[in-house]
């Protein structure tokens, strides 16, 4: 069963109905209301061919959510037809949080990025996990054929506006400061219960990490 919501911090006012939400936000424009489509257009196919990165949102049967990043050379998502795409699963930390969710609840949401662009492509549908298929060879990168792939049957697809990227200046290099926080290794040592030294962790997340991207 879903968890019981915790009490709100003092002074907070909650939106408790869609009617209340509409009173605050207003109604969407005609363009926003009608942009969803049930299948890929040629421009969507071109977007997928140019995109090297997407986020995949899943939820378990209780509604607990997970968002997983997926990335490979541009065009890593294979289009089978106008309503079916396939995403290769690459080696990771073996938690398989998103994959476990798909087994329990097939509904997924994806957002595809193109570096430097603020607009995105959103795809919603249902997913299945495959261990093989006639297109698996096409998903091979650097000699590594994936052991798993996620097949998504599209329900809706639409392009999303750039306002979040414009507000955040995400793609503007002069706003970037990757050293605002310690290295990945030092963050792991600070927040996770691991026996490794910082030096060992730095080695793990350095050249060894790069070498293990596909196998």
Long-range contacts (C-beta under 8 A, 24 or more apart in sequence): 1-62, 2-62, 2-63, 3-62, 35-158, 35-159, 36-156, 36-157, 36-158, 37-156, 37-157, 37-158, 38-83, 38-154, 38-155, 38-156, 38-157, 39-82, 39-83, 39-154, 39-157, 40-79, 40-82, 40-83, 40-85, 40-154, 40-157, 41-157, 44-121, 44-157, 45-79, 47-112, 47-114, 47-121, 47-159, 48-75, 48-77, 48-79, 48-85, 48-112, 48-121, 49-74, 49-75, 50-74, 50-75, 50-114, 51-75, 51-76, 51-77, 51-112, 51-113, 51-114, 51-121, 52-76, 52-113, 52-114, 52-115, 53-112, 53-113, 53-115, 54-87, 54-110, 54-111, 54-112, 54-113, 55-110, 55-111, 55-113, 56-87, 56-98, 56-108, 56-109, 56-110, 56-150, 57-108, 57-109, 57-110, 58-97, 58-98, 58-101, 58-102, 58-105, 58-107, 58-108, 58-127, 59-101, 59-105, 59-107, 60-100, 60-101, 60-104, 60-105, 61-104, 61-105, 66-97, 66-98, 66-101, 67-98, 68-97, 68-98, 72-141, 73-141, 76-139, 76-141, 77-112, 78-135, 78-138, 78-139, 80-135, 80-151, 82-154, 83-153, 83-154, 84-151, 84-152, 84-153, 84-154, 85-123, 85-151, 85-152, 85-154, 86-130, 86-133, 86-135, 86-139, 86-149, 86-150, 86-151, 86-152, 87-149, 87-150, 87-152, 88-139, 88-141, 88-146, 88-148, 88-149, 89-129, 89-146, 89-147, 89-148, 89-149, 89-150, 90-141, 90-144, 90-146, 90-213, 90-214, 91-212, 91-213, 91-214, 91-215, 99-129, 99-148, 99-150, 102-127, 102-128, 102-129, 102-150, 103-129, 108-150, 108-152, 110-152, 111-160, 115-171, 116-171, 117-162, 117-165, 117-171, 118-161, 118-162, 118-163, 118-164, 118-165, 118-166, 118-170, 118-171, 119-159, 119-160, 119-161, 119-162, 120-159, 120-160, 121-157, 121-158, 121-159, 121-160, 122-156, 122-157, 122-158, 122-159, 122-160, 123-152, 123-154, 123-156, 123-157, 124-154, 124-155, 124-156, 124-157, 125-152, 125-153, 125-154, 125-155, 125-156, 126-152, 126-153, 126-155, 127-151, 127-152, 127-153, 128-153, 141-214, 142-214, 143-214, 144-214, 144-215
